[in-house]
Amino acid sequence: MERHENGRTDPRDGAAQAIATTYRDAGVDRDAAGHAIGRIAQLARATFAGSTVGGAALPVGHFGGAFRLPAGDDRILIASADGIGTKLKLAFLVGGEAHARVGGDLVNHCLNDILALGARPLFFLDYVAMGKLDPAVLETLVGGMAAACQANGLALLGGESAEMPGFYADGEYDAAGFIVGEVAPSAIIDGSAVAIGDVVLGLPSTGLHTNGYSLARRILGLGDDPIADRGQLDRSLPGGGGESVGEALLAPHRSYASLVRPLLEHGMVTGMAHITGGGLVDNLPRMLPAGAAIELDPMKWSVPPILGFLIAQGHVSLAERYRAFNMGIGFAMSVNADDAAAAERLLAGTGAVSIGRVVERITSTVPVVQGLLAEDGGSGGRANDG
């Protein structure tokens, strides 16, 4: 029985059963990454002695790192760094304004990370490395970063452009972003205020944002044939609104700052999570104190057509999809049950929806995020998930 490498059944074998595609098939091992991050955290903590690291409740591995200014205790700096990931491969393939799009994605990703701690952004720096400097591509890429910075009220303070012959393939590059914001000590959202019974609100994503693209490319069979790959991307997206698969994959990574800020100003938010790599399963626990869990109801929200399409094409299992993709929720926050109705009024028109609640985690063997998998009693999503 012959099968394609990407896990889809060879069309010549009509009796064959489809094979589920996993993130590990695509070369990404999140479990190994988690173990490595745990070891790195120990190295980082060893540098804190005698420093002015702020927010003692924040573990290494939260959405941002906290640093108390030596001049006083009235402000805490929150910093984060991230990249664009293999969404860049689509920008290389499509070209043109796709470079500006991923530049904006980089800023918004970093911005959402420090937003998860309640911070207002101050400034952003970038790092771009190319095998051979392409001035037009560099200008378009950084132009996208500058536009996103301007839209979100932070300064693009500087950056580094490195030309590294022989290190990157022709026409390819990598980019990383570094953001710094500030928050008052009394306003930091570190999860300590999360209480059993809090309502969890979810803000919709536009699609994959900047995570899950290695798996998406694997499912679509994208490789080293630009003509064939562009043909795949130019197909109309099943279940979409007329957009192509490529357009849906390049949908922007949303900034949630303007949506979340009113709730922060009203003091309603107890915890927040940016749903990035690791999906709902790995990111929601980062907003919780010890002994708490989140019970989700996946029937409360819809999954974007692009994710439903990929899940169906790749036969992606329930467990895999909730770690590889954001599944339609790009940002989540918890509010006290008494504030839930007022919070939903402030979020009216944003697509925000109540997706679950904070519950007690009875034992350490109980999942921190519950209700997503069949064995937890969850349905695994609405009809759009394919």
ABEGO torsion letter per residue (X at the ends): XBBBAAGBBBAABAABBBBBBBAAAAGBBAAAAAAAAAAAAAAAAAAABGBABBGAABBBGBABBBBBBAAEAABBBBBBBBBAEAAAAAAAAAEEAAAAAAAAAAAAAAAAAAAAAGBBBABBBBBBBBABBBAAAAAAAAAAAAAAAAAAGBBBAEEBBBBBBGABBBGBBBBBBBBBBBBBAAABBAGAABBBGBBBBBBBBAEAEABGAAAAAAAAGBBABAAAAAAAAABBBBGBAGBBAAAAAABBBBBAAAAAAAAAAAGABABBBBBBBGEAAAAAAAABBBGBBBBBBAAABBBBAAAAAAAAAAGBBAAAAAAABAGGBABBBBBBAAAAAAAAAAABGAGBBBAEBBBBBABAABBABBGABAAAGBAGEBAAAX
